[in-house]
Amino acid sequence: MFSQSLRAQLIRMTILLAITLVGVHHCQPLLDALAAHAMSGGCHQQNSTSPNYSGL
């Protein structure tokens, strides 16, 4: 393994994050797939059974 500075790693990860965000923003099928995954993940489900659910 090559030794890399923290600054180089942060720059590389920031660039990777920016590319990923731009890619998701401009790719509608990928955005739809991520949204569907979030909806089925549990925290955004519509059929909640918690005691505080008012049914509105």
MDAnalysis code that builds the backbone (N, CA, C; Angstrom):
import MDAnalysis as mda
import numpy as np

u = mda.Universe.empty(168, n_residues=56, atom_resindex=np.repeat(np.arange(56), 3), trajectory=True)
u.add_TopologyAttr("name", ["N", "CA", "C"] * 56)
u.add_TopologyAttr("resid", np.arange(1, 57))
u.add_TopologyAttr("resname", ["MET", "PHE", "SER", "GLN", "SER", "LEU", "ARG", "ALA", "GLN", "LEU", "ILE", "ARG", "MET", "THR", "ILE", "LEU", "LEU", "ALA", "ILE", "THR", "LEU", "VAL", "GLY", "VAL", "HIS", "HIS", "CYS", "GLN", "PRO", "LEU", "LEU", "ASP", "ALA", "LEU", "ALA", "ALA", "HIS", "ALA", "MET", "SER", "GLY", "GLY", "CYS", "HIS", "GLN", "GLN", "ASN", "SER", "THR", "SER", "PRO", "ASN", "TYR", "SER", "GLY", "LEU"])
u.atoms.positions = np.array([
    [0.843, -1.184, 0.000],
    [0.000, 0.000, 0.000],
    [0.884, 1.241, 0.000],
    [0.408, 2.223, -0.715],
    [1.137, 3.471, -0.772],
    [0.672, 4.382, 0.352],
    [1.581, 5.114, 0.921],
    [1.247, 6.067, 1.967],
    [0.768, 7.359, 1.303],
    [-0.398, 7.810, 1.727],
    [-0.957, 9.021, 1.150],
    [-1.302, 9.986, 2.268],
    [-1.214, 11.246, 1.968],
    [-1.515, 12.244, 2.983],
    [-3.028, 12.347, 3.180],
    [-3.386, 12.816, 4.336],
    [-4.793, 13.004, 4.655],
    [-5.424, 14.000, 3.686],
    [-4.692, 15.026, 3.328],
    [-5.208, 16.035, 2.401],
    [-5.524, 15.419, 1.038],
    [-4.666, 14.554, 0.544],
    [-4.892, 13.909, -0.753],
    [-6.110, 13.003, -0.687],
    [-6.274, 12.283, 0.420],
    [-7.441, 11.421, 0.568],
    [-8.725, 12.233, 0.630],
    [-8.719, 13.341, 1.369],
    [-9.909, 14.192, 1.471],
    [-10.279, 14.804, 0.125],
    [-9.291, 15.233, -0.621],
    [-9.554, 15.806, -1.944],
    [-10.156, 14.749, -2.859],
    [-9.578, 13.545, -2.847],
    [-10.082, 12.476, -3.699],
    [-11.515, 12.099, -3.322],
    [-11.801, 11.998, -2.046],
    [-13.151, 11.645, -1.610],
    [-14.153, 12.757, -1.905],
    [-13.739, 14.000, -1.796],
    [-14.618, 15.121, -2.124],
    [-14.960, 15.117, -3.610],
    [-13.978, 14.855, -4.442],
    [-14.228, 14.774, -5.882],
    [-15.158, 13.609, -6.195],
    [-14.944, 12.472, -5.565],
    [-15.810, 11.311, -5.771],
    [-17.239, 11.609, -5.329],
    [-17.405, 12.288, -4.201],
    [-18.726, 12.657, -3.727],
    [-19.414, 13.605, -4.704],
    [-18.685, 14.597, -5.206],
    [-19.259, 15.544, -6.155],
    [-19.698, 14.843, -7.438],
    [-18.879, 13.936, -7.951],
    [-19.236, 13.198, -9.169],
    [-20.470, 12.343, -8.928],
    [-20.528, 11.705, -7.759],
    [-21.682, 10.867, -7.432],
    [-22.955, 11.700, -7.337],
    [-22.885, 12.830, -6.657],
    [-24.064, 13.682, -6.515],
    [-24.542, 14.224, -7.861],
    [-23.623, 14.629, -8.709],
    [-23.999, 15.121, -10.039],
    [-24.602, 13.982, -10.853],
    [-24.012, 12.792, -10.756],
    [-24.540, 11.641, -11.497],
    [-25.939, 11.278, -11.071],
    [-26.191, 11.254, -9.757],
    [-27.532, 10.927, -9.269],
    [-28.523, 12.021, -9.658],
    [-28.091, 13.254, -9.592],
    [-28.976, 14.370, -9.918],
    [-29.405, 14.359, -11.385],
    [-28.520, 13.925, -12.267],
    [-28.809, 13.969, -13.698],
    [-29.256, 12.634, -14.278],
    [-29.369, 11.600, -13.482],
    [-29.783, 10.284, -13.967],
    [-31.113, 9.918, -13.311],
    [-32.213, 10.202, -13.991],
    [-33.542, 10.004, -13.410],
    [-33.833, 8.538, -13.039],
    [-33.459, 7.551, -13.853],
    [-33.709, 6.166, -13.431],
    [-32.994, 5.807, -12.123],
    [-31.772, 6.282, -11.948],
    [-31.048, 6.021, -10.708],
    [-31.710, 6.724, -9.533],
    [-32.157, 7.946, -9.735],
    [-32.853, 8.692, -8.684],
    [-34.153, 7.994, -8.299],
    [-34.894, 7.502, -9.286],
    [-36.138, 6.768, -9.011],
    [-35.862, 5.479, -8.242],
    [-34.789, 4.780, -8.613],
    [-34.445, 3.538, -7.929],
    [-34.059, 3.806, -6.476],
    [-33.301, 4.861, -6.231],
    [-32.926, 5.206, -4.860],
    [-34.137, 5.637, -4.043],
    [-35.062, 6.363, -4.664],
    [-36.277, 6.787, -3.960],
    [-37.148, 5.582, -3.618],
    [-37.264, 4.640, -4.538],
    [-38.058, 3.439, -4.276],
    [-37.419, 2.612, -3.158],
    [-36.094, 2.556, -3.152],
    [-35.397, 1.817, -2.101],
    [-35.615, 2.484, -0.739],
    [-35.620, 3.811, -0.706],
    [-35.854, 4.523, 0.554],
    [-37.278, 4.296, 1.047],
    [-38.230, 4.262, 0.124],
    [-39.623, 4.045, 0.514],
    [-39.819, 2.639, 1.074],
    [-39.131, 1.647, 0.519],
    [-39.290, 0.278, 0.991],
    [-38.367, -0.028, 2.170],
    [-37.507, 0.915, 2.514],
    [-36.553, 0.690, 3.586],
    [-37.126, 0.705, 4.975],
    [-38.279, 1.301, 5.166],
    [-38.909, 1.270, 6.476],
    [-39.180, 2.635, 7.063],
    [-38.245, 3.548, 6.968],
    [-38.442, 4.827, 7.648],
    [-39.400, 5.741, 6.887],
    [-39.698, 5.439, 5.635],
    [-40.614, 6.269, 4.854],
    [-41.855, 5.496, 4.427],
    [-42.145, 4.392, 5.069],
    [-43.304, 3.613, 4.661],
    [-44.591, 4.333, 5.023],
    [-45.604, 4.166, 4.192],
    [-46.887, 4.822, 4.405],
    [-47.767, 4.060, 5.384],
    [-47.562, 2.764, 5.539],
    [-48.427, 1.963, 6.408],
    [-47.795, 1.785, 7.778],
    [-47.724, 2.865, 8.507],
    [-47.095, 2.846, 9.816],
    [-48.050, 2.253, 10.843],
    [-47.500, 1.513, 11.807],
    [-48.319, 0.919, 12.875],
    [-47.895, 1.476, 14.237],
    [-47.200, 2.606, 14.235],
    [-46.767, 3.167, 15.504],
    [-47.951, 3.758, 16.259],
    [-47.860, 3.846, 17.584],
    [-48.971, 4.368, 18.390],
    [-49.287, 5.836, 18.098],
    [-48.322, 6.586, 17.582],
    [-48.538, 8.007, 17.327],
    [-49.114, 8.263, 15.939],
    [-49.373, 7.230, 15.168],
    [-49.869, 7.374, 13.813],
    [-51.331, 7.800, 13.854],
    [-51.628, 8.950, 13.246],
    [-52.992, 9.483, 13.311],
    [-53.835, 9.050, 12.115],
    [-53.234, 8.467, 11.089],
    [-53.992, 8.003, 9.939],
    [-54.381, 9.093, 8.978],
    [-53.750, 10.244, 9.063],
    [-54.097, 11.345, 8.153],
    [-53.372, 11.217, 6.853],
])
